[in-house]
C-alpha cells in the first residue's frame, strides 16, 4: 500500500537563499552594549574629580602660604643685597657664616641706634607739645574771639571736650583696640624674624644653594642659572646703591632746611626723611614729611607750612629729575620701565612689590637681553624723528584748498 500524505514527515527542510546575510559584527571596545556604561567613563570621571580636588587643594595651600612666600621673596632679595659684602669678607679668609652674622649684626646695631635716638627725640617732642598745648589753645581761642567776636574761654572748651560723647567713644574704641595693636606688633616682629632667618640662610649657604640647584640641571642650564644669579646680585646692589644715594641727598637737603628754620633735632630728622622716603615705597614720602612738620609746628605753625611746601617741591624734583637719572645709570633700566614696574609690583604684592619691582625687572631685562638678536639700524632720517617733506603728502592748506576750490 502506497504511503499517503498523512504518514509523511511534517518537517520539511527549507531551501537556503542564494544571498547569505553577513553575521553581525561584534561591538567595538568601549561602545555601549545593551545600554551599559562604557569602560572608559568611570576612569575619566575619577580622573576629572581627582584633578579638581588637586586644584582646589593647591589653591587653598597657595592662599594659606602667601604670607610665607612673600617673606621668602623679601629674604631672597635681602640676601642678594648683602651678597657683595659677604663675598668680600669670605674672599679674605673669613668663614661665610661668620661674615653673614657680622653684616647682620652691623645692620642691627645701626637700626637699633637710629630707633633709640628717634624714640628719645619723639618722647621729648611729645612732652613739649603736651606742656605747650594750653598756650596753643589760648592763641587759637584768642584768634577766634578777635575774628568772629565771640566770648570763648579755654575752661569752657576743655570741659566740653572732657564731657563730650565723641571723646568717650574714642576712649572706649582705643581701649578695645589695644589688643589688636599688640597682636599686630607681635605679628610684625615674628614676620621680621622670619625674614631675617631666611635671608641669613640664603646668604650664608649661598654656594651650597647654587650647587644644589645646579645639580638637577644639565651643564648648559647651569651656566644660565649662575649668570642669572650674578645679574640679580649686580642689579639689586645697584638699586640699593641708587636708593642710598638718593636717601643721602634727600637727608642733606631737608637737614639744611630744618637747620635754617632752627627746628630741633635737625640731623636726626634729616636721616629720618632720607631713609623713610626711599626705603618705604608708596607712603614713605608722606610718613617722612609728617614728622618734621609736626616738630616744626611746635616751634612755629608757619614753619610747618614751609616744611610741607619744601617736601612737595623736592618730591617732584626727585621723581622727575633725580631718580630717573640715577636709576638709568645704576640699574640700567629706562625710567618709564622703572615707573611701570613699580606700579605693577604695587598691584601684585603691595608695598613689597613696589620695593623689589625695579631690581626684579632689571634682572629679567638683563637676562633676556642675551637671547634677543639685534641688527644694525639703517641710516634713515625717520629713525631720528625727521619726516621727509616729499613723503608727507599734501599739506593741510593744500587739502583745504582742494575741498573749497571750484
Long-range contacts (C-beta under 8 A, 24 or more apart in sequence): 67-191, 68-194, 70-349, 70-352, 71-191, 71-194, 71-195, 71-198, 72-198, 73-349, 73-352, 73-356, 74-195, 74-199, 74-352, 74-356, 75-194, 75-195, 75-196, 75-197, 75-198, 75-199, 75-202, 76-198, 76-199, 76-202, 77-236, 77-356, 77-359, 77-360, 78-195, 78-199, 78-202, 79-198, 79-199, 79-200, 79-202, 79-203, 79-206, 80-232, 80-233, 80-236, 80-237, 80-359, 81-236, 81-237, 81-240, 82-199, 82-203, 83-203, 83-206, 83-233, 83-236, 83-237, 84-233, 84-237, 86-203, 86-204, 86-206, 96-203, 96-204, 96-205, 96-206, 96-207, 97-204, 100-200, 100-203, 100-204, 101-200, 101-204, 103-203, 104-196, 104-200, 114-271, 114-275, 117-268, 118-268, 118-272, 121-265, 121-268, 121-269, 122-291, 125-264, 125-265, 125-294, 125-295, 125-298, 128-298, 129-298, 132-298, 227-367, 227-370, 228-363, 228-367, 231-363, 231-366, 231-367, 232-359, 232-363, 235-331, 235-332, 235-359, 235-362, 235-363, 235-366, 236-359, 236-363, 238-330, 238-331, 238-332, 238-359, 238-362, 239-327, 239-330, 239-331, 239-358, 239-359, 239-362, 241-330, 242-323, 242-326, 242-327, 242-329, 242-330, 242-331, 243-278, 243-279, 244-278, 245-326, 245-330, 246-274, 246-278, 246-318, 246-322, 246-323, 246-326, 247-274, 247-275, 247-277, 247-278, 247-279, 248-274, 249-274, 249-322, 250-274, 250-277, 250-278, 250-314, 250-318, 251-275, 253-314, 254-292, 254-310, 254-311, 254-314, 257-306, 257-307, 257-310, 258-292, 258-296, 258-307, 261-296, 261-299, 261-300, 261-303, 261-306, 261-307, 262-299, 263-292, 263-295, 263-296, 263-299, 263-303, 263-307, 264-295, 264-299, 265-295, 269-295, 273-311, 277-315, 279-355, 280-351, 281-342, 281-346, 281-351, 281-354, 281-355, 282-346, 282-351, 282-354, 283-351, 285-311, 285-315, 327-358, 331-358, 331-359, 331-362, 332-362, 332-366, 333-358, 333-361, 333-362, 333-365, 337-361, 337-365
